[in-house]
Amino acid sequence: VLWFSDLRDFTGISDRAEPDQIIPFLNDYAGLVIDAIHAHGGSVLKLIGDGVLAIFRDGDQQSGCAAALASEITMRTNLTVLNHRRRMEGLPTTDVYLGLHVGEVFYGNIGSRNRLDFTVVGPAVNMVSRISGLCASVDRDTVMSREFMAGCPEDMRDLMVSIGRFALRGFARAHELFTIDPEIC
């Protein structure tokens, strides 16, 4: 199970904020996301600017999907607290966009003799990144692939609604995407 999250309007915030606020800002929000992922057994693979790539590899797909959704709930709860604290301190706040997908990845050290970086690659990584990138344009904080939705326990699938089919850059066919039903939450 793949998780890719990104901060809403980080470019605009970093343009408006004082330079000495940027690293603490990123640390507050990255810490929030990472703590939520670790709290439910996920592993953070990569920090990419203001983005976080993580996996949930529980014994079976349903457990991994359930853990990712539990992390999402923890993150959203703690995000409310963090944003309240930062507002009270007169500091900039943001939200987190989240894409969730299921698929295989390849991993290893990639680079040159002088600079290696442990990373993960593959169509599933590209897919989860593209899904996360759609959050702003579809006005949803969390967007999931059909594969993720289908991998969830049945009671969790009842919380999800289709938001339609979307062409994702680099993929030949459109993909049906889902979100958590705003009427339920």
Solvent accessible surface area in square Angstrom, and as a share of the most:
residue,aa,sasa,rsa
1,V,21,0.12
2,L,2,0.01
3,W,0,0.00
4,F,25,0.10
5,S,2,0.01
6,D,48,0.25
7,L,13,0.07
8,R,88,0.32
9,D,77,0.40
10,F,40,0.17
11,T,111,0.64
12,G,16,0.15
13,I,10,0.05
14,S,37,0.24
15,D,123,0.64
16,R,166,0.61
17,A,18,0.14
18,E,105,0.47
19,P,114,0.72
20,D,115,0.60
21,Q,49,0.22
22,I,29,0.15
23,I,110,0.56
24,P,69,0.43
25,F,1,0.00
26,L,36,0.18
27,N,94,0.48
28,D,40,0.21
29,Y,1,0.00
30,A,27,0.21
31,G,28,0.26
32,L,16,0.08
33,V,3,0.02
34,I,36,0.18
35,D,92,0.48
36,A,0,0.00
37,I,0,0.00
38,H,102,0.46
39,A,70,0.54
40,H,60,0.27
41,G,53,0.51
42,G,7,0.07
43,S,55,0.35
44,V,40,0.23
45,L,40,0.20
46,K,39,0.16
47,L,102,0.51
48,I,86,0.44
49,G,71,0.68
50,D,32,0.17
51,G,2,0.02
52,V,5,0.03
53,L,3,0.02
54,A,0,0.00
55,I,22,0.11
56,F,3,0.01
57,R,184,0.67
58,D,60,0.31
59,G,88,0.84
60,D,79,0.41
61,Q,84,0.37
62,Q,84,0.37
63,S,44,0.29
64,G,1,0.01
65,C,0,0.00
66,A,24,0.19
67,A,12,0.10
68,A,0,0.00
69,L,8,0.04
70,A,30,0.23
71,S,0,0.00
72,E,10,0.04
73,I,105,0.53
74,T,35,0.20
75,M,0,0.00
76,R,50,0.18
77,T,82,0.48
78,N,60,0.31
79,L,9,0.05
80,T,93,0.54
81,V,101,0.58
82,L,19,0.10
83,N,18,0.09
84,H,107,0.48
85,R,99,0.36
86,R,5,0.02
87,R,141,0.51
88,M,141,0.63
89,E,95,0.43
90,G,65,0.63
91,L,53,0.26
92,P,37,0.23
93,T,39,0.23
94,T,14,0.08
95,D,29,0.15
96,V,0,0.00
97,Y,27,0.10
98,L,0,0.00
99,G,0,0.00
100,L,0,0.00
101,H,12,0.06
102,V,28,0.16
103,G,36,0.35
104,E,142,0.63
105,V,37,0.22
106,F,126,0.53
107,Y,147,0.56
108,G,24,0.23
109,N,99,0.51
110,I,90,0.45
111,G,58,0.56
112,S,62,0.40
113,R,243,0.89
114,N,149,0.77
115,R,161,0.59
116,L,99,0.49
117,D,56,0.29
118,F,94,0.39
119,T,25,0.15
120,V,8,0.05
121,V,67,0.38
122,G,14,0.13
123,P,88,0.55
124,A,8,0.06
125,V,20,0.11
126,N,67,0.34
127,M,9,0.04
128,V,0,0.00
129,S,35,0.23
130,R,55,0.20
131,I,0,0.00
132,S,3,0.02
133,G,59,0.56
134,L,32,0.16
135,C,0,0.00
136,A,61,0.47
137,S,89,0.58
138,V,29,0.17
139,D,111,0.58
140,R,80,0.29
141,D,49,0.25
142,T,6,0.03
143,V,0,0.00
144,M,0,0.00
145,S,1,0.01
146,R,112,0.41
147,E,68,0.31
148,F,0,0.00
149,M,25,0.11
150,A,58,0.45
151,G,8,0.08
152,C,0,0.00
153,P,28,0.18
154,E,122,0.55
155,D,102,0.53
156,M,43,0.19
157,R,77,0.28
158,D,104,0.54
159,L,65,0.32
160,M,18,0.08
161,V,54,0.31
162,S,54,0.35
163,I,40,0.20
164,G,28,0.27
165,R,150,0.55
166,F,49,0.20
167,A,90,0.70
168,L,7,0.03
169,R,178,0.65
170,G,76,0.73
171,F,49,0.21
172,A,119,0.92
173,R,143,0.52
174,A,33,0.26
175,H,16,0.07
176,E,33,0.15
177,L,0,0.00
178,F,15,0.06
179,T,4,0.02
180,I,34,0.17
181,D,24,0.12
182,P,74,0.47
183,E,157,0.70
184,I,92,0.46
185,C,119,0.72
